[in-house]
Amino acid sequence: LQNSPNTSVANAFNPDANLWGGEIALRFEVTESSQIYGLVSRGYKAGGFNPSLARVALPPAGQVTTEDIVYDPETLLNYEVGYKGLWLDGTLLADVSAFYMQRDDMQIRSSAQQTPGDPFSFIFITSNGEGSSYGLESSLTWQFAENWQVFSALGLLDTKVERYKFTNQEPIIGREFANAPPYTFNVGTTYRNAQGWFGRIDVLGRGAFYYDYSHNRKSDAYETVNLKLGKEWERWSVYAWG
């Protein structure tokens, strides 16, 4: 690697990978209207290159080498169990699931500054690490009256970066994934009658989460309230929302 833009640089790589994914699931009908299930699935993401590293070297010396230009494919193993059911003559639908995910060679994209004090010398680097997450998801929908329906959903998530290669990013080891709020929820109600009048109000919320792996800036926890009113006909509809 060379810092001088006037120096000729040549790199040659020949990456090769066989990528595969799939899912195996087992479902058992507890009753005619409820079931439990378990599954194991595997996903993947192809590897790639860091063109910005082909000509620069980041301090401290020796931290980045030509081998860092290439990053490996990522694989994910997901284990999940859950339950789904209908009650009250089919008017109440509910489900709940728990999962655990292991990310091997997790692709983490972060930024680094080549020249201290120069805001234009930032480059972005994708490197491999390790990470895991586990959580719970559930939802419920209840048609409690002819024209009225209530619904809700809840997600709980715990994530952790277990390893990352670059020493200048060691603070993210043990930290949560970026853009991974610890909880999300949604609750609301919908009205719709035979004449086509429609209304819906719901509240969505999510916990605080890290914006990126390059820094420690976090969002605030927040909620959003949505309202939608309208009229529906056989071939067209009109809505007002806010």
N, C-alpha and C positions, 0 to 999 in steps of 0.2 A: 504494500500500500504506500502511496505517495501523497503528500500534502500539496505539492506544487501542481497547478493546473497545466503547466507547460511540459510536464514530464509524461512521456508515453507510458501507458500502463496496459498490460495484456493479462487476462485471466481466462483460464479454460476449465470448464466443469462438465461433467457427464452424469447428472443425477438419474437414478433409475428406481422406480418403486411400483409395487403391485398393490393396488388399493381395492379393498372390498368392504362391503357393509351388508347388513341384513337384520332380521328380527325373528325371534322365536317366542311364541306366546302360547300360554295355556289358559283356557277359560272354563269355568265351572258354573253351571246354572243352579243357583241355590233354590230358586223358585221360578215360575214362569215369567216373572217380572223383575228378577234380580240376578246378578251374577258377580262372582269374584274372578280376578284374573292376575296373572303374573307374566312378565315378559323380560327378555334380555335383548337388547339391540346394540348394534355397533355402527358408528358413523365415521366418516373420515373427511379430511380437508387436505388438498394437495399442497405440496411444498412450493418453494419459490426462491426468488433472489432479492437481494438488497442492492439495487444499482447505485444507491448513494454511497455505499461503502467501497465501491470499486476504485476510488481515487483518494479517499481521505483516511486518516488515522486519528482516532480519538484519544485524548489523554485519559488515564495514564498510559504511557507507552507499553505496548504489548497487550493491552486489554482487548483490542480488536485485531484480528488477523484476516488473511484472505479466506480462511475457512468459514468465517462468519458471514460472508456474502451469501452463502446458500443456507436456507433453513429447511428442516425436514418436514414431511407430512405429519399431520396431527391425527390421532385416532381418539374416539370417545366410546366408552362402554357405559351403557345405561341399564340399570336394574330398577324395575318398577312393579309394584303391587297395587291393586285397587279394587273398588267395589262400586257397582252401579245398580240402581233400583228405581222402580216405579211403585207408587203407593196411591191410596185414595182414588181408586178407579182410574188410574193413569193421569190424574191431575197434578201429582207431585213427582218431580224427577230430581234425583240427587245422586251425586257421585263424589268419591274421595279417592285420592291416590297418593302414594309416597314413593319417592325415587332417590336413587343415589347415582351419581355420574363421576367417572374417572377419566380425566383428560391426560393422555400420554403425549409427550412432545407438544404440549400446548403452545400454540402460536400467540405470542404476546408482542404487540406493536407499541413501541415507545419512542420518545424523541431524545436526542442528545445534542449537546452544544459543542461544536468543534473548537471554537475560539472563545474563551471566556470574555464576557462583556460585549460580544457581537451578536445581536439578536437575529441577524440574517444567516448565521452559521449553523442553525439547527438542521439536523437531518433526522429522518425517521428510520427506525430499525425494527425488523421483525426477527425475533429469536425464539428458540424453543425453551419450554419449561415444563412444569408439571402442575396440575391443579385438580381439585375435586369439589363437588357440590352435592348437597342433599336438600330435600324439601318436601313440602306437602301442598297439594292442590285440591280444592273442593269447589263444588258449585251446587246450587239449588234453584229450581224453578217451580212455582206453585200457581196454578190456575185456580185461585180461590173463589172466583165468581165468574159468571158468564162473560163479562166484559173486562175483567180485571186479572192481571197477572203480576206477581212479584218475583224478583230474581236476585241472586247474589252469587258472588264468587270470592274466594280467598286463596292467596298464594303465599307460602312461607318459604324462604330460601336462605341457605347458609353456604357461602362459597369461600374458597381459600386458595391462594397461590402458594404452592409448596416448594417450588424451585424456579429460579430464573438465572440465566447465565451471566449477564453483565454485572460487574461489581458495582457500577454506579447506580444500579437499580435495586440493590439489595433491600432497601426499605419496603419494597412491595412484597417481599417474601413474607408470608403469613397474613397478608392483607386480602380483603375481598376482591372479587373480580370487578372490573369496570362495568358500568351500566347494569348492575345486578342489585336492585333494591331488595332489602331483607323481607319486605312484605308488599303485597299489592291486594287491593280489594275493590269490589264493585257491588253496589246495592241499589235497587231501584224498582219502579213499578211502571206498568204499561196499561193504558185503557184503549179499547177499540170496540166500537159497537157495530151493529148491523148496517147502519146508515153510512159507515165509513169514517166517522169522526175518530181521530187518533190523538193520543197524548202519551208522553213518556218523560219521566224525570229519573235521573240516576246520579249517583255520587261515585267517583273513581278516586282512589288514593294510592300513594306509594311512599315507601320509606326513603330516607336519604341514601344516596349512592355515589360512588366515585365516578367522575366524568371520564377519567383516562388513567393509563398506567404511568404516564410521564410526570405526574404531580399528584398532590394530595388534596386537590380541590374537590369538594363534595357538594351535591345539591342539598337543598332543604327538603324535608318531608312535606308533601303537599297533597291537596285534594282539589278535584275539579267537579263542579256541579253542571250538569247538562239538562236542558229543557227543550223538548220538541213537541210541537202541536201541528195538527194538519187535518186534511180531509182526503180520503182515498175513494176513487171511483174504479170502475172495472178496467179502464185503459190508461188512466193517468191519475196523478196525485199532486198535492201542493202542501208544503210544510213551511213553518217558521221555526227557527231554532236559535238558541243562545247558550 
